[in-house]
Amino acid sequence: MANIKINASEWNALSTEQQTEITAILRRAGSIEDGDKIIPDSAAPEIGLAAADAVQPEGFWCKLACNGAEAAAVVACAALSGPAAAVCVAAAHTAGEYCRSKC
């Protein structure tokens, strides 16, 4: 069982519903398993919520979506073997670069 430490003041500023949803997202993504917990910790570094409220750099969300699609493709390429896997990964990276260039 793992304890994921998050800055206490920032975690506690969220509603119970937001905390539950974040935990569910991390479980669905495979980042944490059943029994793992997010633990508020006053010694954990702050992420800077004021910065999170600031305007994101141009194309931030677009680039984030491209990164996610690229990562998903690379993971799917692992189902292939030999040269096909290598070509698939290369294509995934190239497609990711192209996607980000349009943001």
KEDRENLUM-322095 format. One line per field, with one value per residue: residue number from 1; residue in three letters; x, y, z of N, C-alpha, C, CB in turn. Coordinates in steps of 0.1 Angstrom, whole numbers, plus 5000, padded with zeros to 4 digits. Glycine has a CB too. Example, Ala and Ser with C-alpha at 12.3 -4.5 7.8 and 13.67 -1.06 7.14 Angstrom:
residues 2
nr c(1, 2)
rest c(ALA, SER)
nc1 c(5132, 5128)
nc2 c(4943, 4978)
nc3 c(5078, 5071)
cac1 c(5123, 5137)
cac2 c(4955, 4989)
cac3 c(5078, 5071)
cc1 c(5132, 5129)
cc2 c(4967, 5000)
cc3 c(5078, 5079)
cbc1 c(5113, 5141)
cbc2 c(4955, 4994)
cbc3 c(5090, 5057)
//
This chain:
residues 103
nr c(1, 2, 3, 4, 5, 6, 7, 8, 9, 10, 11, 12, 13, 14, 15, 16, 17, 18, 19, 20, 21, 22, 23, 24, 25, 26, 27, 28, 29, 30, 31, 32, 33, 34, 35, 36, 37, 38, 39, 40, 41, 42, 43, 44, 45, 46, 47, 48, 49, 50, 51, 52, 53, 54, 55, 56, 57, 58, 59, 60, 61, 62, 63, 64, 65, 66, 67, 68, 69, 70, 71, 72, 73, 74, 75, 76, 77, 78, 79, 80, 81, 82, 83, 84, 85, 86, 87, 88, 89, 90, 91, 92, 93, 94, 95, 96, 97, 98, 99, 100, 101, 102, 103)
rest c(MET, ALA, ASN, ILE, LYS, ILE, ASN, ALA, SER, GLU, TRP, ASN, ALA, LEU, SER, THR, GLU, GLN, GLN, THR, GLU, ILE, THR, ALA, ILE, LEU, ARG, ARG, ALA, GLY, SER, ILE, GLU, ASP, GLY, ASP, LYS, ILE, ILE, PRO, ASP, SER, ALA, ALA, PRO, GLU, ILE, GLY, LEU, ALA, ALA, ALA, ASP, ALA, VAL, GLN, PRO, GLU, GLY, PHE, TRP, CYS, LYS, LEU, ALA, CYS, ASN, GLY, ALA, GLU, ALA, ALA, ALA, VAL, VAL, ALA, CYS, ALA, ALA, LEU, SER, GLY, PRO, ALA, ALA, ALA, VAL, CYS, VAL, ALA, ALA, ALA, HIS, THR, ALA, GLY, GLU, TYR, CYS, ARG, SER, LYS, CYS)
nc1 c(5009, 5006, 5014, 5006, 5019, 5006, 5006, 4993, 4978, 4969, 4956, 4936, 4921, 4905, 4872, 4855, 4843, 4859, 4884, 4878, 4872, 4897, 4912, 4899, 4904, 4932, 4933, 4919, 4937, 4957, 4977, 4976, 4968, 4941, 4937, 4959, 4966, 4959, 4976, 4974, 5000, 5019, 5045, 5050, 5059, 5046, 5024, 5016, 4990, 4981, 4995, 4983, 4959, 4965, 4967, 4972, 5000, 5000, 4983, 4985, 4966, 4961, 4986, 4990, 4969, 4979, 5003, 4992, 4979, 5000, 5015, 4997, 4996, 5022, 5022, 5003, 5018, 5035, 5023, 5030, 5056, 5091, 5105, 5082, 5072, 5091, 5090, 5063, 5065, 5082, 5066, 5045, 5058, 5065, 5040, 5031, 5047, 5039, 5012, 5016, 5027, 5006, 4993)
nc2 c(4988, 5021, 5055, 5085, 5115, 5148, 5183, 5195, 5219, 5226, 5203, 5201, 5223, 5216, 5203, 5175, 5160, 5167, 5157, 5130, 5125, 5130, 5109, 5087, 5092, 5088, 5061, 5048, 5054, 5038, 5047, 5046, 5020, 4999, 5005, 5021, 5054, 5089, 5112, 5140, 5163, 5184, 5189, 5183, 5195, 5226, 5230, 5253, 5268, 5293, 5298, 5279, 5290, 5310, 5323, 5298, 5288, 5295, 5271, 5251, 5231, 5218, 5208, 5191, 5172, 5161, 5150, 5130, 5114, 5105, 5090, 5070, 5057, 5048, 5029, 5011, 5002, 4984, 4959, 4949, 4931, 4928, 4944, 4958, 4969, 4988, 5005, 5013, 5028, 5048, 5061, 5069, 5088, 5107, 5114, 5126, 5148, 5162, 5167, 5184, 5205, 5218, 5231)
nc3 c(5000, 4991, 5000, 4988, 4989, 4992, 4992, 5021, 5026, 5001, 4992, 5011, 5005, 4985, 4975, 4990, 4971, 4948, 4957, 4958, 4931, 4919, 4931, 4920, 4893, 4892, 4899, 4878, 4858, 4865, 4881, 4908, 4931, 4944, 4978, 4980, 4990, 4990, 5007, 5028, 5035, 5053, 5049, 5023, 4990, 4978, 4950, 4939, 4936, 4929, 4906, 4890, 4885, 4868, 4835, 4811, 4791, 4756, 4737, 4756, 4766, 4742, 4736, 4757, 4753, 4729, 4739, 4755, 4737, 4722, 4741, 4747, 4722, 4720, 4741, 4731, 4709, 4721, 4719, 4696, 4678, 4673, 4645, 4638, 4661, 4668, 4645, 4649, 4673, 4666, 4646, 4663, 4679, 4659, 4650, 4673, 4675, 4652, 4659, 4681, 4668, 4656, 4675)
cac1 c(5000, 5014, 5008, 5009, 5018, 5003, 5007, 4981, 4969, 4963, 4947, 4925, 4914, 4896, 4860, 4855, 4840, 4871, 4894, 4873, 4874, 4912, 4916, 4893, 4912, 4945, 4931, 4916, 4949, 4967, 4988, 4975, 4960, 4932, 4945, 4968, 4959, 4965, 4978, 4978, 5012, 5023, 5059, 5050, 5060, 5034, 5024, 5014, 4976, 4979, 5000, 4973, 4948, 4969, 4965, 4981, 5007, 4992, 4983, 4988, 4957, 4962, 4998, 4987, 4962, 4989, 5012, 4985, 4977, 5013, 5018, 4987, 5000, 5035, 5019, 4997, 5028, 5041, 5016, 5036, 5069, 5102, 5106, 5069, 5071, 5100, 5084, 5051, 5069, 5088, 5055, 5038, 5066, 5064, 5026, 5030, 5054, 5030, 5001, 5020, 5030, 4994, 4987)
cac2 c(5000, 5034, 5068, 5096, 5127, 5160, 5194, 5195, 5231, 5226, 5192, 5204, 5234, 5209, 5197, 5161, 5155, 5169, 5147, 5116, 5124, 5129, 5096, 5078, 5093, 5081, 5046, 5044, 5055, 5029, 5054, 5041, 5008, 4999, 5004, 5033, 5066, 5103, 5117, 5154, 5163, 5198, 5190, 5181, 5208, 5232, 5231, 5267, 5269, 5306, 5296, 5271, 5299, 5320, 5319, 5288, 5292, 5292, 5257, 5242, 5220, 5211, 5200, 5181, 5162, 5154, 5141, 5118, 5105, 5099, 5080, 5059, 5050, 5040, 5018, 5001, 4996, 4973, 4947, 4944, 4925, 4930, 4957, 4965, 4976, 4999, 5014, 5019, 5038, 5060, 5067, 5075, 5100, 5116, 5119, 5135, 5161, 5168, 5171, 5196, 5216, 5224, 5237)
cac3 c(5000, 4989, 5004, 4979, 4998, 4985, 5001, 5029, 5025, 4987, 4991, 5019, 4999, 4975, 4981, 4992, 4957, 4940, 4962, 4954, 4917, 4917, 4935, 4910, 4880, 4894, 4899, 4864, 4850, 4869, 4888, 4922, 4931, 4955, 4990, 4980, 4995, 4989, 5021, 5029, 5042, 5054, 5044, 5008, 4983, 4972, 4935, 4935, 4931, 4923, 4892, 4882, 4881, 4858, 4821, 4806, 4779, 4744, 4733, 4767, 4766, 4730, 4737, 4767, 4746, 4720, 4747, 4760, 4725, 4718, 4751, 4745, 4710, 4724, 4749, 4722, 4701, 4728, 4716, 4684, 4680, 4664, 4637, 4638, 4674, 4666, 4636, 4655, 4683, 4658, 4640, 4674, 4682, 4648, 4650, 4685, 4671, 4643, 4666, 4689, 4659, 4652, 4687)
cc1 c(5009, 5007, 5014, 5008, 5016, 5002, 4993, 4972, 4962, 4953, 4934, 4916, 4903, 4883, 4863, 4852, 4852, 4882, 4890, 4875, 4889, 4916, 4911, 4901, 4925, 4944, 4928, 4928, 4959, 4979, 4988, 4966, 4950, 4940, 4955, 4960, 4967, 4965, 4982, 4990, 5017, 5037, 5060, 5051, 5047, 5035, 5021, 5000, 4974, 4984, 4990, 4961, 4952, 4967, 4976, 4988, 4998, 4994, 4986, 4980, 4959, 4975, 4997, 4979, 4971, 4998, 5005, 4982, 4989, 5017, 5009, 4992, 5013, 5031, 5012, 5007, 5035, 5035, 5022, 5050, 5079, 5102, 5093, 5067, 5079, 5095, 5071, 5055, 5074, 5076, 5047, 5045, 5064, 5050, 5024, 5036, 5045, 5018, 5004, 5023, 5018, 4987, 4989)
cc2 c(5012, 5045, 5078, 5109, 5140, 5171, 5195, 5207, 5231, 5215, 5195, 5215, 5228, 5204, 5182, 5154, 5156, 5159, 5133, 5114, 5122, 5115, 5086, 5079, 5086, 5066, 5041, 5045, 5045, 5035, 5050, 5029, 5009, 4997, 5016, 5045, 5079, 5109, 5132, 5155, 5178, 5200, 5187, 5194, 5213, 5232, 5245, 5269, 5283, 5305, 5288, 5279, 5309, 5314, 5309, 5293, 5288, 5278, 5247, 5230, 5211, 5202, 5189, 5169, 5154, 5145, 5128, 5108, 5098, 5088, 5068, 5050, 5042, 5028, 5007, 4995, 4984, 4959, 4941, 4938, 4929, 4944, 4965, 4973, 4989, 5010, 5021, 5030, 5050, 5068, 5075, 5088, 5111, 5122, 5129, 5148, 5169, 5174, 5184, 5208, 5224, 5232, 5252)
cc3 c(5000, 4995, 4995, 4986, 4989, 4996, 5008, 5027, 5011, 4986, 4999, 5014, 4989, 4983, 4982, 4978, 4948, 4944, 4957, 4939, 4913, 4920, 4924, 4896, 4881, 4894, 4885, 4855, 4853, 4877, 4903, 4921, 4943, 4968, 4991, 4984, 4992, 5003, 5021, 5039, 5042, 5049, 5029, 5001, 4978, 4956, 4930, 4929, 4924, 4908, 4884, 4878, 4871, 4844, 4817, 4794, 4767, 4740, 4743, 4767, 4754, 4731, 4747, 4761, 4736, 4727, 4751, 4749, 4721, 4728, 4749, 4733, 4713, 4732, 4740, 4713, 4707, 4725, 4703, 4687, 4670, 4658, 4638, 4650, 4673, 4657, 4641, 4665, 4676, 4652, 4651, 4678, 4672, 4648, 4662, 4682, 4662, 4650, 4674, 4680, 4654, 4663, 4687)
cbc1 c(4990, 5018, 5012, 5001, 5031, 4989, 5010, 4984, 4977, 4974, 4953, 4929, 4923, 4902, 4848, 4845, 4828, 4876, 4895, 4858, 4868, 4920, 4911, 4878, 4914, 4952, 4919, 4905, 4955, 4973, 4986, 4970, 4969, 4922, 4952, 4975, 4957, 4957, 4988, 4966, 5023, 5022, 5068, 5038, 5070, 5032, 5013, 5025, 4966, 4987, 5014, 4968, 4942, 4985, 4965, 4974, 5021, 4996, 4994, 4986, 4943, 4964, 5010, 4980, 4950, 4997, 5017, 4972, 4971, 5024, 5016, 4973, 5003, 5044, 5009, 4986, 5038, 5041, 5001, 5038, 5068, 5102, 5111, 5057, 5075, 5114, 5080, 5043, 5080, 5097, 5046, 5037, 5081, 5067, 5016, 5036, 5068, 5026, 4996, 5032, 5038, 4984, 4992)
cbc2 c(5000, 5036, 5071, 5096, 5129, 5159, 5207, 5194, 5244, 5224, 5179, 5207, 5244, 5198, 5200, 5156, 5162, 5183, 5148, 5114, 5136, 5139, 5092, 5082, 5109, 5086, 5042, 5053, 5069, 5021, 5069, 5052, 4995, 4987, 4991, 5035, 5065, 5112, 5109, 5163, 5154, 5204, 5179, 5173, 5206, 5247, 5221, 5272, 5267, 5317, 5290, 5259, 5306, 5322, 5332, 5274, 5285, 5302, 5256, 5249, 5224, 5221, 5209, 5186, 5168, 5165, 5149, 5123, 5113, 5110, 5086, 5064, 5060, 5050, 5022, 5008, 5007, 4975, 4949, 4955, 4910, 4920, 4955, 4954, 4968, 4995, 5007, 5008, 5032, 5055, 5057, 5066, 5097, 5110, 5107, 5128, 5158, 5158, 5161, 5192, 5211, 5214, 5231)
cbc3 c(5012, 4974, 5019, 4965, 5006, 4978, 4994, 5044, 5027, 4977, 4996, 5033, 4992, 4967, 4973, 5002, 4951, 4941, 4977, 4958, 4910, 4925, 4949, 4907, 4877, 4907, 4909, 4858, 4851, 4858, 4888, 4932, 4933, 4954, 4992, 4966, 5010, 4978, 5029, 5035, 5037, 5068, 5052, 5003, 4972, 4977, 4930, 4926, 4941, 4930, 4892, 4891, 4893, 4860, 4811, 4804, 4778, 4733, 4722, 4780, 4768, 4718, 4741, 4779, 4739, 4712, 4759, 4766, 4713, 4718, 4765, 4743, 4699, 4731, 4761, 4714, 4697, 4743, 4714, 4673, 4681, 4653, 4623, 4637, 4686, 4662, 4622, 4662, 4693, 4647, 4633, 4686, 4685, 4635, 4651, 4697, 4665, 4632, 4676, 4697, 4647, 4647, 4700)
//
